[in-house]
Amino acid sequence: MRHDDILARTDWSAVEHACAGSAGVRETPAILEALLSDDAAAQAEALGDLYNVVHHQDTIYSATPPAVRFVAAVLDDPRTLTPVPGSSERSGEQEPLRAGLLDWLTSVMEAAAESDRWGPSGESVDVDSCRAARGQVYRAAYAKLADSDPTVVSAALGTIACVLEAPELQHLRPGIAAWLNSHALSAPDRRIRVMAVLTLSSWGHDNTPVLRDDPDLVVRATAALSPAQAADPAATKALLEVLASPTDAAWCQQAFPHFGRIFPFKLLPAVIDRVPLDGLIPALEMILAAPPDGTYAGDWGTRLRAKAFPGGTPPTEAMSDAQRALLDVLAKHCFGAAAPPVSFACDPRTAFSDLMPQGRAGAR
């Protein structure tokens, strides 16, 4: 169905977004129409409204399903090529509107998929309606794999990886896997190759050739994240090399559609799990001396404490050299005067707060 038909045939009086009836907040049809405005600022504002109003805080409202169908239908419209401010979790730079629209579709599809797992994302009829749009969303995203802009292609890969988690669409995985191997893994763009590796790994494919042959350290390290590579010294070497490269480590902090941020949630935990404690100290010293934004997230602190102190607390007898060195590194870089405050219970540094010198952890 054409996007203008969706606007004309939907009974918008029967659906609501998060701010229904609020003064100064546009109704959903006006938001959708603004996506195709001739004014780039109005388009950017409408994209923000999709997140803040139509799909507020990952919730699915009755207006969300028709908005999904509309957005999927307009991805081919040349007006979605307009450059708008990109996701701050990606680069924050200007990027085509259609990349942001694909990211939004991924967000809605993830909410629909996770409604059973983490609690309702909305009314069941609205969640089911979004799930019913998976096929249309897949076809729209698949068409963007041929887009000339790599930002759009990587966004489309995230949408595809998301919707192909659905049992009814998993039969499409082999065809996408073939395309990833024949096209995406040889693309000049690093982000496309990383997205290809993440997708293939999530489907159980062997990424050993990527680990062995890709010229890019971050792409090799992404392949090394696969549990199948846990015992491969080359994989561990690639992971440690990213920690030793501040520029590459910072690049890994961006959010990858459907897969999130790989540095604090995947790469750093993998290094902690695979590298002996005495081998970890130099790597942690380097990365924590100037941690990229977003480092203090995930469960790596709990993993690191369990590795350093399997019993949960330091031994009653003298600590090993590696245990003492670890606490010194953490006290200096994670709880020192230059470290950001430990503001949330989910901060991985809380796993070591009780082991820091009196006043240094508690005061921050």
Legacy VTK file of the C-alpha trace (Angstrom):
# vtk DataFile Version 3.0
C-alpha trace
ASCII
DATASET POLYDATA
POINTS 364 float
0.000 0.000 0.000
1.286 3.477 -0.863
2.097 5.812 1.984
-0.561 8.325 0.982
-3.145 5.526 0.980
-2.114 4.598 4.524
-2.653 8.191 5.593
-6.021 8.378 3.851
-7.419 4.987 4.890
-6.384 4.891 8.548
-8.978 6.040 11.066
-6.630 8.292 13.000
-9.382 9.300 15.421
-9.387 5.706 16.687
-5.649 5.543 17.534
-3.441 7.440 19.948
0.216 8.102 20.603
1.910 8.732 23.970
0.755 12.349 24.259
-2.816 12.089 23.039
-4.715 15.267 23.831
-1.649 17.167 25.028
-1.524 20.784 23.956
1.152 21.587 21.426
1.804 17.966 20.447
1.011 17.056 16.857
-1.186 14.121 16.016
0.376 11.163 14.254
-0.713 12.022 10.665
0.909 15.450 10.949
4.131 13.864 12.220
4.180 11.402 9.331
3.441 14.064 6.730
6.304 16.169 8.118
8.740 13.346 7.386
8.311 14.221 3.708
8.463 17.981 4.164
10.617 20.173 1.962
12.124 21.585 5.164
15.000 19.477 6.533
14.502 20.859 10.051
10.843 19.800 9.984
11.868 16.315 8.837
14.396 16.020 11.644
11.770 17.142 14.170
9.323 14.565 12.840
11.925 11.814 13.226
12.358 12.895 16.829
8.588 12.780 17.310
8.509 9.176 16.099
10.725 8.279 19.052
9.377 10.722 21.617
5.671 10.536 20.845
4.708 7.624 18.573
7.078 5.096 20.186
7.843 6.820 23.489
10.228 4.906 25.773
10.021 1.778 23.607
6.252 1.538 24.118
3.902 0.494 21.340
0.751 2.604 21.150
-2.282 2.176 18.940
-0.812 4.780 16.546
2.483 2.885 16.251
1.408 0.093 13.826
0.049 2.409 11.111
3.118 4.599 11.559
5.304 1.520 10.992
3.481 0.734 7.769
3.813 4.350 6.620
7.530 4.556 7.385
8.229 1.254 5.631
6.340 2.537 2.606
8.264 5.818 2.306
11.836 4.494 2.474
12.087 4.598 -1.322
10.883 8.202 -1.458
13.772 10.480 -2.537
12.760 12.953 0.174
14.113 10.483 2.741
17.586 11.160 1.343
17.577 14.531 3.126
20.547 14.822 5.505
19.438 15.195 9.131
21.367 15.028 12.423
22.293 11.394 12.938
21.992 9.262 16.009
24.236 10.474 18.842
24.898 6.804 19.593
26.298 6.331 16.096
28.282 9.396 15.120
25.980 12.375 15.584
26.924 13.543 12.087
24.506 14.310 9.278
23.063 11.205 7.651
20.140 10.436 5.343
16.740 10.547 7.006
16.061 7.001 5.780
18.877 5.680 8.011
17.117 7.151 11.038
13.788 5.755 9.847
15.307 2.274 9.554
16.692 2.584 13.084
13.224 3.555 14.290
11.675 0.538 12.594
14.286 -1.644 14.302
13.381 -0.138 17.663
9.678 -0.850 17.180
10.300 -4.371 15.903
12.519 -5.099 18.909
9.851 -3.834 21.289
7.281 -6.046 19.606
9.557 -9.077 19.806
10.497 -8.510 23.447
6.970 -7.894 24.691
6.598 -11.516 25.791
10.087 -11.714 27.284
10.347 -8.544 29.359
6.719 -7.626 29.897
4.123 -5.997 27.669
5.403 -3.266 25.356
1.836 -2.150 24.781
-1.660 -3.503 24.316
-1.536 -6.985 22.803
-3.579 -5.974 19.756
-1.081 -3.213 18.950
1.956 -5.433 19.555
0.447 -8.116 17.323
-0.237 -5.532 14.634
3.415 -4.489 14.659
4.485 -8.123 14.451
2.187 -8.588 11.485
4.120 -5.814 9.694
7.434 -7.699 9.907
7.212 -8.911 6.319
6.645 -5.408 4.976
9.462 -4.047 7.140
11.803 -6.793 5.928
11.057 -6.094 2.269
11.565 -2.352 2.758
14.880 -2.886 4.565
16.060 -5.479 2.050
15.591 -2.970 -0.766
17.959 -0.593 1.040
20.855 -3.063 0.935
21.487 -1.613 -2.529
21.560 1.979 -1.239
24.625 3.992 -2.188
25.063 5.358 1.352
26.830 2.935 3.734
25.021 4.422 6.729
21.715 3.384 5.183
23.013 -0.099 4.364
24.241 -0.705 7.902
20.938 0.559 9.309
19.068 -1.784 6.958
21.213 -4.695 8.145
20.168 -3.966 11.721
16.499 -3.979 10.751
16.906 -7.231 8.833
18.810 -8.939 11.655
16.040 -7.891 14.023
13.023 -9.082 12.024
14.704 -12.328 10.998
14.700 -13.334 14.651
10.978 -13.996 14.150
10.347 -17.731 13.611
8.089 -17.102 10.630
10.887 -15.250 8.775
13.923 -17.340 9.665
13.661 -19.217 6.374
14.998 -16.024 4.777
18.272 -16.176 6.699
20.212 -18.354 4.204
19.666 -15.876 1.386
20.750 -12.941 3.553
23.751 -14.912 4.836
24.839 -15.545 1.262
24.603 -11.816 0.488
26.549 -10.942 3.631
29.344 -13.312 2.670
29.485 -12.302 -0.973
28.923 -8.547 -0.635
28.904 -7.090 2.873
32.103 -8.742 4.099
33.997 -7.245 1.162
32.450 -3.779 1.470
34.935 -0.931 1.958
32.907 0.448 4.866
34.007 -0.839 8.294
30.570 -0.491 9.851
28.902 -2.614 7.162
31.477 -5.352 7.698
31.023 -5.223 11.476
27.246 -5.479 11.078
27.708 -8.433 8.718
29.932 -10.239 11.229
27.568 -9.563 14.127
24.623 -10.861 12.119
26.374 -13.988 10.883
27.711 -14.753 14.353
24.247 -14.403 15.865
23.047 -17.020 13.370
25.836 -19.449 14.249
28.015 -18.965 11.161
31.767 -19.520 11.278
33.643 -16.213 11.015
37.130 -17.712 11.150
38.015 -16.411 7.652
37.167 -12.869 8.805
39.293 -13.241 11.926
42.160 -14.506 9.807
41.962 -12.289 6.735
40.164 -8.972 7.313
42.619 -6.057 7.220
40.684 -4.054 9.814
41.423 -4.659 13.511
37.887 -3.849 14.678
36.310 -6.209 12.142
38.687 -8.989 13.195
37.903 -8.305 16.862
34.183 -8.466 16.128
34.680 -11.904 14.605
36.746 -12.839 17.673
33.721 -12.196 19.910
32.071 -15.421 18.748
32.086 -18.049 21.533
33.482 -20.469 18.941
36.667 -18.362 18.893
37.135 -18.293 22.671
40.111 -20.685 22.642
41.796 -19.207 19.555
44.924 -17.190 20.475
44.446 -15.066 17.360
41.012 -14.052 18.618
42.315 -13.075 22.039
45.131 -11.128 20.396
42.645 -9.153 18.289
40.566 -8.259 21.338
43.611 -7.095 23.297
44.790 -5.027 20.345
41.514 -3.084 20.349
41.985 -2.278 24.039
45.484 -1.056 23.191
44.117 1.246 20.478
42.129 4.127 22.042
40.783 5.278 18.665
39.449 1.830 17.779
38.075 1.261 21.290
36.218 4.580 21.126
34.781 3.674 17.713
33.374 0.465 19.223
31.343 2.506 21.727
28.763 3.482 19.105
25.440 1.675 19.088
24.994 -0.873 16.325
21.362 -1.365 15.275
19.879 -4.429 16.988
23.225 -5.333 18.582
23.911 -2.317 20.772
27.350 -1.131 21.897
29.914 -3.867 21.533
32.702 -2.368 23.645
31.266 -2.467 27.193
28.738 -5.234 26.593
30.694 -7.693 24.433
34.343 -6.846 23.851
35.475 -5.932 27.368
33.627 -8.891 28.978
35.184 -11.253 26.405
38.682 -10.004 27.229
38.039 -10.460 30.945
36.734 -13.975 30.424
39.565 -15.125 28.161
42.756 -13.448 29.395
44.587 -14.510 32.598
44.477 -11.863 35.331
48.143 -10.957 35.092
47.736 -10.454 31.340
44.701 -8.235 31.883
46.458 -5.620 34.009
48.406 -3.867 31.199
45.330 -3.815 28.962
43.097 -2.392 31.707
45.743 0.147 32.665
45.766 1.466 29.119
42.025 1.569 28.447
40.954 2.846 31.885
43.517 5.643 31.892
41.358 7.414 29.296
38.165 5.343 28.989
35.968 6.042 25.965
32.549 7.490 26.762
30.208 4.681 27.757
32.859 2.391 29.210
31.160 2.295 32.605
28.216 0.181 31.492
27.448 -3.525 31.402
28.447 -6.304 33.779
32.190 -6.342 33.210
32.873 -5.210 36.776
31.119 -8.250 38.222
32.980 -10.516 35.801
36.301 -8.938 36.666
35.751 -9.307 40.417
34.781 -12.963 40.025
37.940 -13.548 38.002
40.215 -11.730 40.423
38.598 -13.038 43.595
36.790 -16.325 42.900
35.603 -16.458 46.514
34.083 -12.992 46.233
36.555 -11.237 48.538
40.345 -10.897 48.721
42.068 -13.801 50.423
42.730 -13.518 54.146
46.378 -14.216 53.433
48.472 -11.988 51.206
47.030 -11.141 47.796
48.869 -12.111 44.654
50.836 -9.528 42.710
48.139 -9.520 40.014
45.345 -8.975 42.547
47.172 -6.048 44.141
47.993 -4.575 40.748
44.352 -4.790 39.691
43.107 -2.931 42.767
45.800 -0.284 42.241
44.726 0.250 38.635
41.052 0.515 39.588
41.736 2.856 42.515
43.825 5.109 40.298
41.666 5.262 37.187
38.121 4.252 38.175
37.858 5.914 41.576
40.518 8.594 41.364
39.954 12.335 41.276
39.660 12.382 37.476
37.102 9.555 37.304
33.416 10.341 36.770
31.132 9.765 39.775
29.606 6.344 40.346
26.039 7.577 39.939
24.084 4.413 39.196
23.828 0.985 40.789
24.397 -0.569 37.360
27.829 1.093 37.023
30.330 -1.805 36.757
32.625 -0.052 39.224
30.182 -0.777 42.046
31.512 -4.347 42.014
34.753 -2.978 43.523
33.514 -0.076 45.639
33.904 -1.997 48.906
37.502 -2.871 48.083
38.650 0.684 47.514
40.519 2.703 50.172
38.142 4.262 52.700
36.581 7.429 51.337
37.754 7.100 47.741
34.826 4.981 46.528
32.223 6.193 48.994
32.817 9.827 48.293
32.181 9.529 44.590
LINES 1 365
364 0 1 2 3 4 5 6 7 8 9 10 11 12 13 14 15 16 17 18 19 20 21 22 23 24 25 26 27 28 29 30 31 32 33 34 35 36 37 38 39 40 41 42 43 44 45 46 47 48 49 50 51 52 53 54 55 56 57 58 59 60 61 62 63 64 65 66 67 68 69 70 71 72 73 74 75 76 77 78 79 80 81 82 83 84 85 86 87 88 89 90 91 92 93 94 95 96 97 98 99 100 101 102 103 104 105 106 107 108 109 110 111 112 113 114 115 116 117 118 119 120 121 122 123 124 125 126 127 128 129 130 131 132 133 134 135 136 137 138 139 140 141 142 143 144 145 146 147 148 149 150 151 152 153 154 155 156 157 158 159 160 161 162 163 164 165 166 167 168 169 170 171 172 173 174 175 176 177 178 179 180 181 182 183 184 185 186 187 188 189 190 191 192 193 194 195 196 197 198 199 200 201 202 203 204 205 206 207 208 209 210 211 212 213 214 215 216 217 218 219 220 221 222 223 224 225 226 227 228 229 230 231 232 233 234 235 236 237 238 239 240 241 242 243 244 245 246 247 248 249 250 251 252 253 254 255 256 257 258 259 260 261 262 263 264 265 266 267 268 269 270 271 272 273 274 275 276 277 278 279 280 281 282 283 284 285 286 287 288 289 290 291 292 293 294 295 296 297 298 299 300 301 302 303 304 305 306 307 308 309 310 311 312 313 314 315 316 317 318 319 320 321 322 323 324 325 326 327 328 329 330 331 332 333 334 335 336 337 338 339 340 341 342 343 344 345 346 347 348 349 350 351 352 353 354 355 356 357 358 359 360 361 362 363
